[in-house]
Amino acid sequence: MDVNCETQTASPQHNLGIVVIGRNEGHRLRTCLASLTGHHAPIIYVDSASTDGSIELARSLGVDTVCLDPALGLSAARARNLGFEQLTSRYPELELVQFVDGDCELLPAWLTHACELITEAPCRVIVAGRLLERHADASAYNRLCSLEWLRTPGEVTFCGGIFLAKVTALKAVGGFRDDIIAGEEGELCLRLRRAGGVIIASPHAMAWHDSDLLLFSKWWHRAKRCGHAYAQGAHLHGRGPERHSVRECSRIIFWGGALPLLVLALLWPTSGLSTLLLLAYPLQFLRVAARGKNRGWSSSDARLYALFTLLDKFPGLQGLLLFHWRRSRGISLSIIEYK
């Protein structure tokens, strides 16, 4: 179904609603909700089985709250869909919806800017701005996140889960897929683009984000989750003309599995010479680091990003294999938490 490309005008005070999702976000949720209440827009907070008092906190701030049923499975996609359904049923006149994660603080000027930007061209269906990592220097893993948030402005193929969207466009494609436990934003953007929609990345700062990645184990689980997301994305849409997530899966398989296995398989026949193939890793490191420096990053940032771009193929492979193992056995997909 095609998205509606008719011209719209927007005013944050009259036709914008906000959906917030969270699970055990603690003090971050208070900061998040406090950044939203001054916009005079209806807010729905969707809680995913939190045990830290998040529901009570949201209600104490006067925010309408709904809860996901854990028996049906927890996922950001399900949470956003539930919030969107609740919001649009209660306020059917809404034309725009801002999605926010509970670990983010929306910046004051963002909504006015985003509303203007999304209505400048009729086929614009999503606008996302820059995320700023709140504690970028607290750990190497937080720093990696701050580098990931850097996107080239303009028309893009996908965005993260914090964005402003047209209500009619989301309804036209049926919203998020409930069965996707990670990477649901990219899959939604794919269907929106197939329906004629345009995704815009703005250079304007959108929100502070708090990754809270202070341990290697948390980073590992996050990378594993990404591998699972790529595997599911390729399974759903990899045969389409966009080859959705196929390239990412191929890289994970090659660097995280195929190359090490090839070295081991040839170790005896080549009297150990196959270990020379491992030189591909430092060469790839230099290649990725050079790419980072060309983007204007510092040498230390470029090297950090290059190192973890190679390392993340191993937990990524674990996530990829987990998806296919679950799928082959008909096991329902459950979220991979890293916080």
Secondary structure, DSSP 4 states (H G I P E B T S, - for coil): -PPP-------HHHHEEEEEEESS-THHHHHHHHTTGGG---EEEEE-S-SSSHHHHHHHTT-EEEE--GGG---HHHHHHHHHHHHHHH-TT--EEEEEETTEEE-TTHHHHHHHHHTSSTTEEEEEEEEEETTTTS-HHHHHHHHHT---SEEES---S-EEEEHHHHHHHTSS-TT-SS-HHHHHHHHHHHTT-EEEEEEEEEEEE-----SHHHHHHHHHHHHHHHHHHHHHHTTSTT-TTHHHHHHHHIIIIIHHHHHHHTTTTTTTGGGGGGGHHHHHHHHHHHHHHHTT--HHHHHHHHHHHHHTHHHHHHHHHHHHHHHHTTPPP------
